[in-house]
Amino acid sequence: MTTWVYDDGGRAAAGFRGVTGDCVVRAVAIATQLPYQRVYDDLNALGLAAWEGRSARQRGHDARSSRRRSQSRTGVERAVYEPYLAHLGFRWTPTMSIGAGTTVHLRADELLPGRLVVAVSGHLVAVVDGVVHDLDDPSRGGTRCVYGYYRREP
């Protein structure tokens, strides 16, 4: 059984090129079956609204600040993508708790069937019926810890 397939979520078809940090957009587009461009635009708009809603101090008005706006191309904050997924009918299910250790790995036999957006360390990935859909295989041979996943409510 194939455990991983190359899938850019429609990024190339939308006219995007090059390497970037758009894993949130790809994972959401694949799991929701929405066009990449729509997800990209929606998350950018939500990221900008969240950024503008912060005070200058929260935004880090100093040019040397490490704070940056949540952007589809370079990384979307959880505070932006989580409400978006909830709006699309997806619910978060944590698979880890403090002190409990790893209970779920990025492998078909440990994930529910269906279309999932799965959170692993520093990355979101789409999993469709146990098959990872991403630019490369992030599973680390089935040993990668899953923090939780978003799944559409029936």
C-alpha atoms as one frame of an Amber mdcrd trajectory, in Angstrom:
protein
   0.000   0.000   0.000   1.224   3.473  -0.878   1.714   5.565   2.233   2.687
   8.811   0.497   1.871  10.527  -2.797   3.286  13.734  -4.212   0.593  16.421
  -4.044   1.084  20.186  -4.196  -2.598  20.861  -3.484  -3.034  22.665  -6.796
  -0.206  25.132  -6.192   1.435  24.745  -9.627  -1.927  24.814 -11.405  -2.655
  28.141  -9.660   0.515  29.555 -11.197   2.806  29.482  -8.160   6.440  28.449
  -8.563   9.465  27.927  -6.393   9.933  26.673  -2.865   8.091  28.296   0.026
   6.522  27.621   3.416   2.922  27.072   2.340   2.200  23.744   4.050  -0.954
  25.110   5.702  -2.461  26.200   2.395  -1.539  22.902   0.696  -2.869  20.723
   3.508  -6.138  22.654   3.770  -6.655  22.706  -0.017  -6.085  18.953  -0.261
  -8.219  17.997   2.745 -11.114  20.328   1.862 -10.842  19.825  -1.906 -11.020
  23.601  -2.340  -8.918  25.362  -4.993  -5.418  26.273  -3.784  -5.893  29.922
  -4.836  -9.096  30.273  -2.822  -7.507  28.854   0.347  -4.406  31.013  -0.241
  -6.502  34.187  -0.597  -8.814  33.353   2.318  -5.931  32.692   4.725  -4.074
  35.818   3.577  -7.161  37.939   4.207  -7.677  36.407   7.641  -3.985  36.840
   8.465  -4.080  40.502   7.474  -7.226  41.101   9.540  -5.611  39.465  12.568
  -2.450  41.529  12.062  -4.362  44.808  11.756  -6.361  43.924  14.858  -3.194
  43.859  16.961  -1.715  46.897  18.611   1.524  48.374  17.278   3.302  46.870
  20.277   1.851  43.414  19.571   2.811  43.733  15.901   6.366  44.605  16.886
   6.644  48.043  15.349  10.448  47.823  15.532  11.815  46.804  12.111  14.197
  44.340  13.809  11.326  42.539  15.517  10.881  38.837  14.827   7.101  39.270
  14.754   5.646  38.975  11.309   2.227  38.779   9.770   0.653  35.387   9.134
   0.918  34.878   5.359  -0.071  32.049   3.080   3.306  32.023   1.344   5.568
  32.021   4.397   3.501  30.510   7.190   0.042  30.777   8.681  -0.438  31.002
  12.437  -2.694  28.513  14.175  -4.809  31.421  15.435  -5.622  32.135  11.778
  -6.065  28.666  10.245  -7.928  27.032  13.135 -11.036  29.276  12.916 -10.930
  28.910   9.127 -10.996  25.124   9.395 -13.772  25.327  12.002 -15.783  27.499
   9.582 -15.321  24.764   6.959 -16.696  22.163   9.389 -13.428  20.681  10.672
 -12.936  19.890  14.354  -9.618  19.551  16.202  -8.829  16.274  17.916  -5.662
  16.307  20.043  -3.664  13.095  20.170  -1.100  14.174  22.752  -1.237  15.557
  26.252   1.434  16.774  28.618   3.322  13.859  30.116   1.481  11.232  28.083
   4.081  10.755  25.361   3.414   9.814  21.779   0.247   7.821  21.213  -0.340
   8.399  17.475   2.182   8.333  14.644   1.873   9.528  11.055   0.792   6.134
   9.676  -2.398   4.755   8.194  -3.063   2.206  10.934  -3.019   4.906  13.631
  -5.177   7.563  11.927  -8.879   7.626  11.172 -10.037   7.185   7.591 -11.234
  10.245   5.726  -9.711  13.606   4.818  -7.551  14.973   7.639  -5.309  17.968
   8.234  -2.664  16.546  10.554  -0.379  18.573  12.829   3.163  17.300  13.306
   6.171  19.225  14.592   6.463  22.452  12.593   4.234  21.221   9.770   0.676
  20.547   8.647   0.027  17.726   6.221  -3.039  16.315   4.492  -3.824  12.642
   5.000  -6.520  11.073   2.838  -7.684   7.628   3.918  -4.311   6.897   5.488
  -2.202   8.182   2.575  -0.016  11.251   3.169  -0.436  13.919   0.475   2.494
  16.349   0.474   5.555  17.499  -1.469   7.655  14.834   0.229   7.136  12.121
   2.822   7.140  13.706   6.304   6.312  10.462   8.133   9.896   9.546   9.065
   9.152   5.940   8.267   5.961   5.947  10.352   7.684   7.221  13.509   6.658
  10.897  13.304   4.545  11.987  16.245   1.088  13.413  15.514   0.024  16.250
  17.815  -3.547  16.097  16.585  -5.687  16.418  13.501  -8.617  18.317  12.039
 -11.433  16.235  10.613 -14.674  17.359   8.990 -17.658  16.744  11.203 -20.137
  14.315   9.599
